[in-house]
Amino acid sequence: MKKCDTCNQEVTNNFIEFQCPDCKKTKIIRCLDCKETGKQYACKECGFTGP
């Protein structure tokens, strides 16, 4: 099961998944609530943080 990297909630739909913009090694998963409210996420591989 996929989980949001910001709030750690399980996601099944209404989420976005993308490569880390810095290292491009890890996929970032964010629920739409965290994305829309601009909550920070961190890459588990390189530590890059973004809104």
C-alpha positions as CSV (number, residue, x, y, z in Angstrom):
1,M,0.0,0.0,0.0
2,K,1.3,3.5,-0.9
3,K,1.6,6.1,1.8
4,C,1.9,9.9,1.6
5,D,5.5,10.9,2.4
6,T,4.3,14.0,4.3
7,C,1.4,12.8,6.5
8,N,2.0,9.0,6.3
9,Q,-1.6,8.3,5.4
10,E,-2.4,5.4,3.1
11,V,-3.4,6.5,-0.3
12,T,-5.4,4.6,-2.9
13,N,-6.6,7.5,-5.1
14,N,-6.3,11.3,-5.2
15,F,-2.6,11.4,-4.8
16,I,0.4,12.4,-6.9
17,E,3.6,10.4,-7.4
18,F,6.8,11.9,-8.9
19,Q,10.6,11.5,-8.9
20,C,12.6,13.6,-6.4
21,P,13.4,16.8,-8.3
22,D,17.0,16.8,-6.9
23,C,18.4,13.2,-7.0
24,K,15.8,11.6,-9.3
25,K,16.3,8.3,-7.4
26,T,13.3,8.2,-5.2
27,K,9.6,8.5,-5.9
28,I,7.7,11.0,-3.7
29,I,4.1,10.3,-2.9
30,R,1.8,13.0,-1.7
31,C,-1.9,13.0,-0.9
32,L,-3.9,15.9,-2.5
33,D,-4.5,17.4,0.9
34,C,-0.8,17.8,1.7
35,K,-0.1,19.0,-1.9
36,E,-2.9,21.6,-1.9
37,T,-2.0,22.9,1.6
38,G,1.7,23.1,0.7
39,K,3.0,20.9,3.5
40,Q,6.7,20.0,3.3
41,Y,8.0,16.7,2.1
42,A,11.5,15.2,2.3
43,C,13.3,12.8,0.0
44,K,14.3,9.7,1.9
45,E,17.4,9.3,-0.4
46,C,19.0,12.7,-0.5
47,G,17.1,14.8,2.1
48,F,15.8,17.3,-0.4
49,T,12.7,19.2,0.9
50,G,10.0,20.9,-1.0
51,P,6.6,22.4,-0.6
